[in-house]
Amino acid sequence: MTSPQMTAVRTMLVDDHALLREGIRSLLDRESSITVVGEADSYDAALAEVTRCQPDVVVVDLKLTAGTEYEGLRLISEIAARHPRVATLVLTTFLDDDLVVRAVKAGARGYVVKDVDTTELVRAIQSVSGGGSAFDPRSAAIVLRTVSGEGDGPEALTEREREVLRLLADGMSNKSIGQTLYISESTVKFHIRNIIRKLGVSKRTDAVYIASKRGLI
C-alpha cells in the first residue's frame, strides 16, 4: 500500500497491440504505486501523448508498427532528447544482445522481457522513475558482457554483429544480409561500421579476414 508521502508513478504505455496494452494496464491499475496516465500505439502518437500527459515513466515496446524495424528505439532516443526528465523502460518480447545495447545507448533506463511478472514490472517502473535502472537477469548479463568487453576486440562484438560477419564472409550484399536477418539495409550498414571499428580495420574485407583469423566465423 502506498504511504501518504509517496506519489504514484505516472506511467505511460506504448505498444501497437491493443490487447497487450489493455492487459498490462489492467495489471498496473491494481497497483496503488502506479498510475497509468496515457497510452499510444505508434511513434507519432507516443510523442504527442508524452507531451500531453507528462508521465514519469514510458514503458515502450521495441517494434511498434508493421514493417517498421524497432521504431521503439527511435522513440526512446527522441523522448530522451525532448523530455530528459522522463524515464523509458523497454518491455518487449525481443531479447538480443544488439537490441539491449542499442536501447541503453538510445537512453532506456531498463530492459525487461514480457514474461516478467507483475511484481517485477512494478519494481522496474519504480526503479527507473527514481533515477535508477532495471534489467532482468538476462538483459543485465548482456549489458555487463558488453561493458566488460568494450575495446577488447572480439569480446566487444554482439551476437548480431557476428551473424552479419558470417554472412559477409559468405559474400552476401548488404541487401541480402538484411533480407536474411529480417533487418533493414541501413541497420546492416550500422552493424558493419561497428564491426570495422571494433576490429580496428578500415574495410569490410579486412574485417572478414581478421574475424576468420580470430575464429569469430
Secondary structure in CASP SS format (residue, H / E / C, confidence):
PFRMAT SS
TARGET T0000
AUTHOR 0000-0000-0000
METHOD secondary structure of the structure
MODEL  1
M C 1.00
T C 1.00
S C 1.00
P C 1.00
Q C 1.00
M C 1.00
T C 1.00
A C 1.00
V E 1.00
R E 1.00
T E 1.00
M E 1.00
L E 1.00
V E 1.00
D C 1.00
D C 1.00
H C 1.00
A H 1.00
L H 1.00
L H 1.00
R H 1.00
E H 1.00
G H 1.00
I H 1.00
R H 1.00
S H 1.00
L H 1.00
L H 1.00
D C 1.00
R C 1.00
E C 1.00
S C 1.00
S C 1.00
I E 1.00
T E 1.00
V E 1.00
V E 1.00
G E 1.00
E E 1.00
A E 1.00
D C 1.00
S C 1.00
Y H 1.00
D H 1.00
A H 1.00
A H 1.00
L H 1.00
A H 1.00
E H 1.00
V H 1.00
T H 1.00
R H 1.00
C H 1.00
Q C 1.00
P C 1.00
D C 1.00
V E 1.00
V E 1.00
V E 1.00
V E 1.00
D C 1.00
L C 1.00
K C 1.00
L C 1.00
T C 1.00
A C 1.00
G C 1.00
T C 1.00
E C 1.00
Y C 1.00
E H 1.00
G H 1.00
L H 1.00
R H 1.00
L H 1.00
I H 1.00
S H 1.00
E H 1.00
I H 1.00
A H 1.00
A H 1.00
R H 1.00
H C 1.00
P C 1.00
R C 1.00
V C 1.00
A E 1.00
T E 1.00
L E 1.00
V E 1.00
L E 1.00
T E 1.00
T C 1.00
F C 1.00
L C 1.00
D C 1.00
D H 1.00
D H 1.00
L H 1.00
V H 1.00
V H 1.00
R H 1.00
A H 1.00
V H 1.00
K H 1.00
A H 1.00
G C 1.00
A C 1.00
R C 1.00
G E 1.00
Y E 1.00
V E 1.00
V E 1.00
K C 1.00
D C 1.00
V C 1.00
D C 1.00
T H 1.00
T H 1.00
E H 1.00
L H 1.00
V H 1.00
R H 1.00
A H 1.00
I H 1.00
Q H 1.00
S H 1.00
V H 1.00
S H 1.00
G C 1.00
G C 1.00
G C 1.00
S C 1.00
A E 1.00
F E 1.00
D C 1.00
P H 1.00
R H 1.00
S H 1.00
A H 1.00
A H 1.00
I H 1.00
V H 1.00
L H 1.00
R H 1.00
T H 1.00
V H 1.00
S H 1.00
G C 1.00
E C 1.00
G C 1.00
D C 1.00
G H 1.00
P H 1.00
E H 1.00
A H 1.00
L C 1.00
T C 1.00
E H 1.00
R H 1.00
E H 1.00
R H 1.00
E H 1.00
V H 1.00
L H 1.00
R H 1.00
L H 1.00
L H 1.00
A H 1.00
D C 1.00
G C 1.00
M C 1.00
S C 1.00
N H 1.00
K H 1.00
S H 1.00
I H 1.00
G H 1.00
Q H 1.00
T H 1.00
L H 1.00
Y C 1.00
I C 1.00
S C 1.00
E H 1.00
S H 1.00
T H 1.00
V H 1.00
K H 1.00
F H 1.00
H H 1.00
I H 1.00
R H 1.00
N H 1.00
I H 1.00
I H 1.00
R H 1.00
K H 1.00
L H 1.00
G C 1.00
V C 1.00
S C 1.00
K C 1.00
R H 1.00
T H 1.00
D H 1.00
A H 1.00
V H 1.00
Y H 1.00
I H 1.00
A H 1.00
S H 1.00
K H 1.00
R C 1.00
G C 1.00
L C 1.00
I C 1.00
END
